[in-house]
Amino acid sequence: MTTQLVHTRKELRAARDALSGRVAVVMTMGALHPGHAQLIAQARQDADSVVVTIFLNPLQFAAGEDLSRYPRTLESDLAICREQGVDLVFAPTPDVMYPDGEPGIRVSAGALGAVLEGSSRPGHFDGVLTVVAKLFHLVRPDLAYFGQKDAQQLLLIRRMATDLDFPIEVIAVPTVREDDDLAMSSRNVYLTSTDREAALSLSRALRAGEAQAVRGPAAIRRAARDVLVGEPLAQVDYLVLVDPVRLEEVPEWYHGVAILAVAAKVGTTRLIDNLPITVGPVAPA
């Protein structure tokens, strides 16, 4: 199968019109890794045609963040797309996506975009939702695949698709992890060997919390926090156990699925991870 690469809106329109059946999209910022490959593989399994977008979106980077050093690896990205049987790759430049410069009108993430990652990165999710909405319009997919690792982003994109009546099914794909349980991320390349060892405290904290699931929220939070306290190189931004719809901290009486989420800076790299946990005693069969 040949993977077609296009860069302009006109090229995309013609190539998209030639696709048949149900069309799936996987949106990326490039620097593809096995986590992205898993998204593409799931899309390939479910859809007749698969589109991958590669666009390093400046709107979602605040001043002082890592836009300038974010890895740009188009050739290796294309190789992964070919291996996964992608039909079409859309890799626009900023002037193609934003021909009039930064858009004066953007999609607002609202209150759900102001907590957790949004609290640490004001405006980040407005930038994410704006580019996702634009790519939804341009690619016209039936299905869109996003990773569970970015749980807040996934929730917001689903809400946007519902609230703004996009005729698109948003599908979550479980987090893909390295052999040592570190969540795969394009930013992992920034980690030194010392940083990487410290970064493992994030997934260890999540697993420790998960092991206390039957004992309730306080025990989950305490177990996870104890792991992070023991790693001085991880500068924790937040550790929360939240409702998966409202992103509010769950009370002690809570039973059901919650998201245990963590964000920390290790060295110069900000990392996030999360784990869905079923809180409370297991009901008898």
C-alpha positions as CSV (number, residue, x, y, z in Angstrom):
1,M,0.0,0.0,0.0
2,T,1.2,3.5,-0.9
3,T,1.0,6.2,1.7
4,Q,0.3,9.5,0.1
5,L,1.8,12.7,1.7
6,V,0.1,16.1,1.2
7,H,0.9,19.5,2.6
8,T,-1.8,21.9,1.4
9,R,-5.6,22.2,1.8
10,K,-6.1,21.7,-1.9
11,E,-4.0,18.5,-2.0
12,L,-5.8,17.3,1.1
13,R,-9.3,17.9,-0.3
14,A,-8.5,16.0,-3.5
15,A,-6.8,13.1,-1.6
16,R,-9.6,12.9,0.9
17,D,-12.3,12.8,-1.8
18,A,-10.5,9.7,-3.2
19,L,-10.8,7.8,0.0
20,S,-13.5,5.2,0.3
21,G,-15.6,3.8,3.1
22,R,-15.3,4.8,6.8
23,V,-12.4,7.2,7.3
24,A,-10.4,7.3,10.6
25,V,-8.0,10.0,11.7
26,V,-5.1,9.9,14.1
27,M,-3.9,13.4,15.0
28,T,-0.2,13.9,16.0
29,M,2.4,16.5,16.5
30,G,5.0,14.2,14.9
31,A,7.9,12.4,16.6
32,L,5.9,9.2,16.3
33,H,6.6,6.3,18.6
34,P,4.9,2.9,19.3
35,G,2.1,4.6,21.2
36,H,1.1,6.4,18.0
37,A,1.6,3.2,16.1
38,Q,-1.0,1.6,18.4
39,L,-3.5,4.3,17.7
40,I,-2.9,3.9,13.9
41,A,-3.2,0.1,14.2
42,Q,-6.5,0.4,16.0
43,A,-7.8,2.8,13.3
44,R,-6.6,0.5,10.6
45,Q,-8.5,-2.4,12.2
46,D,-11.8,-0.4,12.4
47,A,-11.8,1.8,9.3
48,D,-11.6,1.4,5.5
49,S,-9.2,4.4,5.2
50,V,-6.8,5.9,7.7
51,V,-5.5,9.5,7.7
52,V,-2.7,10.7,10.0
53,T,-2.1,14.4,10.6
54,I,1.3,15.6,11.6
55,F,1.2,19.2,12.8
56,L,3.2,20.9,15.5
57,N,0.5,23.2,16.7
58,P,1.9,26.5,18.1
59,L,-1.4,27.5,19.7
60,Q,-1.1,24.9,22.4
61,F,2.4,26.0,23.6
62,A,2.7,28.8,26.1
63,A,5.7,31.2,26.3
64,G,8.7,29.3,27.8
65,E,7.4,25.8,26.8
66,D,9.2,23.5,24.5
67,L,7.9,24.3,21.0
68,S,11.3,25.2,19.6
69,R,13.0,22.0,20.8
70,Y,10.1,19.6,20.1
71,P,11.5,16.8,18.0
72,R,10.8,17.1,14.2
73,T,11.2,13.7,12.5
74,L,9.1,13.7,9.4
75,E,11.0,11.0,7.5
76,S,10.9,8.5,10.4
77,D,7.2,9.5,11.0
78,L,6.4,8.6,7.4
79,A,8.2,5.3,7.7
80,I,6.0,4.4,10.7
81,C,2.9,5.4,8.8
82,R,3.9,3.2,5.8
83,E,4.5,0.3,8.1
84,Q,1.1,0.7,9.6
85,G,-0.7,1.0,6.3
86,V,-1.8,4.6,6.5
87,D,-3.5,5.8,3.4
88,L,-2.9,9.5,3.7
89,V,-0.6,11.8,5.7
90,F,-1.5,15.5,6.0
91,A,1.6,17.5,7.2
92,P,0.7,21.2,6.9
93,T,2.9,24.2,8.0
94,P,1.5,26.8,10.3
95,D,0.7,29.2,7.5
96,V,-1.5,26.4,5.9
97,M,-3.4,25.8,9.1
98,Y,-3.5,29.5,10.1
99,P,-3.3,31.5,6.8
100,D,-4.2,34.8,8.5
101,G,-1.9,34.3,11.5
102,E,-3.1,33.3,14.9
103,P,-6.9,32.9,14.8
104,G,-8.9,35.6,16.4
105,I,-11.7,33.2,17.2
106,R,-10.9,29.9,19.0
107,V,-12.7,27.1,20.6
108,S,-12.9,27.5,24.4
109,A,-12.4,24.6,26.6
110,G,-14.5,26.2,29.3
111,A,-14.3,25.2,33.0
112,L,-13.0,21.7,32.3
113,G,-10.0,23.2,30.5
114,A,-9.1,25.4,33.5
115,V,-8.2,22.6,35.9
116,L,-5.3,20.1,36.2
117,E,-3.2,20.6,33.0
118,G,-5.2,23.7,32.2
119,S,-4.3,25.3,35.5
120,S,-0.6,24.7,34.9
121,R,-0.8,25.6,31.2
122,P,-3.4,28.4,30.7
123,G,-4.9,28.5,27.2
124,H,-3.4,25.1,26.3
125,F,-6.7,23.3,25.7
126,D,-8.1,26.2,23.8
127,G,-5.3,25.7,21.4
128,V,-5.8,22.0,21.3
129,L,-9.5,22.2,20.7
130,T,-9.1,24.9,18.0
131,V,-6.7,22.8,15.9
132,V,-8.7,19.6,16.4
133,A,-11.9,21.3,15.3
134,K,-10.1,22.7,12.2
135,L,-8.7,19.2,11.4
136,F,-12.1,17.6,11.9
137,H,-13.4,20.0,9.2
138,L,-10.5,19.5,6.9
139,V,-10.2,15.7,7.1
140,R,-13.9,14.9,7.5
141,P,-13.3,11.7,9.4
142,D,-16.0,9.3,10.7
143,L,-13.7,8.1,13.5
144,A,-11.0,9.8,15.5
145,Y,-8.5,8.0,17.8
146,F,-6.8,9.6,20.9
147,G,-4.7,8.1,23.6
148,Q,-5.9,7.6,27.2
149,K,-2.6,9.0,28.4
150,D,-3.9,12.5,27.7
151,A,-7.1,11.8,29.7
152,Q,-8.1,15.4,30.1
153,Q,-7.5,16.2,26.4
154,L,-9.6,13.1,25.5
155,L,-12.5,14.2,27.7
156,L,-12.5,17.7,26.2
157,I,-12.3,16.5,22.6
158,R,-15.3,14.2,23.3
159,R,-17.2,17.0,24.9
160,M,-16.4,19.3,22.0
161,A,-17.6,16.7,19.5
162,T,-20.8,16.3,21.4
163,D,-21.5,19.9,22.3
164,L,-20.7,21.2,18.8
165,D,-22.4,18.4,16.9
166,F,-19.4,17.0,15.1
167,P,-20.6,13.8,13.4
168,I,-17.5,11.9,14.6
169,E,-17.0,9.0,17.0
170,V,-14.1,9.8,19.3
171,I,-12.4,6.5,20.4
172,A,-9.9,6.1,23.3
173,V,-6.9,3.8,23.0
174,P,-5.2,2.6,26.2
175,T,-1.8,4.1,27.2
176,V,1.1,2.3,25.6
177,R,4.1,1.9,28.0
178,E,7.8,1.2,27.8
179,D,9.1,-2.1,29.1
180,D,9.8,-0.3,32.4
181,D,6.2,1.0,32.6
182,L,7.0,4.6,31.7
183,A,4.2,6.0,29.6
184,M,5.3,6.5,26.0
185,S,5.7,10.2,25.1
186,S,7.6,12.1,22.4
187,R,9.1,14.1,25.3
188,N,10.8,11.0,26.8
189,V,13.7,11.6,24.4
190,Y,14.6,14.6,26.6
191,L,15.2,12.5,29.7
192,T,18.8,11.7,30.8
193,S,19.4,8.2,32.3
194,T,19.1,9.8,35.8
195,D,15.9,11.6,34.8
196,R,14.4,8.5,33.3
197,E,14.9,6.5,36.6
198,A,13.2,9.4,38.5
199,A,10.4,9.5,35.9
200,L,9.5,5.9,36.7
201,S,8.2,7.2,40.1
202,L,5.1,8.4,38.2
203,S,4.0,5.0,37.0
204,R,5.1,3.4,40.3
205,A,2.9,5.9,42.2
206,L,-0.1,5.0,40.0
207,R,0.4,1.3,40.5
208,A,0.8,1.8,44.3
209,G,-2.5,3.7,44.3
210,E,-4.2,1.1,42.2
211,A,-3.2,-1.6,44.7
212,Q,-5.2,0.2,47.4
213,A,-8.3,0.5,45.2
214,V,-10.6,-1.6,47.5
215,R,-9.6,0.6,50.5
216,G,-11.0,3.8,49.1
217,P,-9.8,7.2,47.9
218,A,-7.8,8.2,50.9
219,A,-5.7,5.0,50.8
220,I,-5.2,5.4,47.1
221,R,-4.0,8.9,47.3
222,R,-1.8,8.2,50.3
223,A,-0.1,5.2,48.7
224,A,0.6,7.1,45.4
225,R,1.9,10.2,47.3
226,D,4.3,8.1,49.4
227,V,6.0,6.9,46.2
228,L,6.4,10.4,44.8
229,V,7.7,11.9,48.1
230,G,10.4,9.3,47.9
231,E,11.7,10.6,44.6
232,P,13.3,14.1,45.1
233,L,14.1,14.6,41.4
234,A,10.4,14.5,40.5
235,Q,8.9,18.0,41.1
236,V,5.2,17.1,41.4
237,D,2.7,19.5,39.9
238,Y,-0.4,17.6,40.9
239,L,-1.6,14.1,42.1
240,V,-5.3,13.7,42.0
241,L,-8.0,11.1,42.0
242,V,-10.9,12.5,40.0
243,D,-14.3,11.8,38.6
244,P,-13.7,10.8,34.9
245,V,-16.5,13.2,33.7
246,R,-16.2,16.3,35.9
247,L,-12.5,16.0,36.8
248,E,-13.4,16.8,40.5
249,E,-11.7,15.1,43.4
250,V,-13.8,12.1,44.4
251,P,-15.1,12.0,48.0
252,E,-14.2,9.2,50.4
253,W,-17.6,7.4,49.9
254,Y,-17.1,7.2,46.2
255,H,-17.4,3.8,44.4
256,G,-16.8,3.4,40.7
257,V,-14.3,4.3,38.1
258,A,-12.0,7.3,38.9
259,I,-8.8,8.6,37.2
260,L,-5.6,8.7,39.3
261,A,-3.6,11.3,37.5
262,V,-0.1,12.8,38.1
263,A,2.0,15.5,36.5
264,A,5.6,16.2,37.4
265,K,8.7,17.9,36.1
266,V,11.7,15.7,35.8
267,G,14.9,17.5,34.9
268,T,13.7,20.0,32.2
269,T,10.8,17.7,31.0
270,R,7.2,17.9,32.1
271,L,5.5,14.5,32.2
272,I,2.0,13.3,32.7
273,D,0.4,9.9,33.4
274,N,-2.8,8.5,34.6
275,L,-4.6,5.3,35.4
276,P,-8.3,4.5,35.5
277,I,-9.1,2.8,38.8
278,T,-12.2,1.1,40.0
279,V,-12.6,2.5,43.6
280,G,-14.2,0.6,46.4
281,P,-14.8,-3.0,47.3
282,V,-15.7,-5.4,44.6
283,A,-19.4,-6.4,44.6
284,P,-20.0,-10.1,45.3
285,A,-20.8,-12.2,42.3
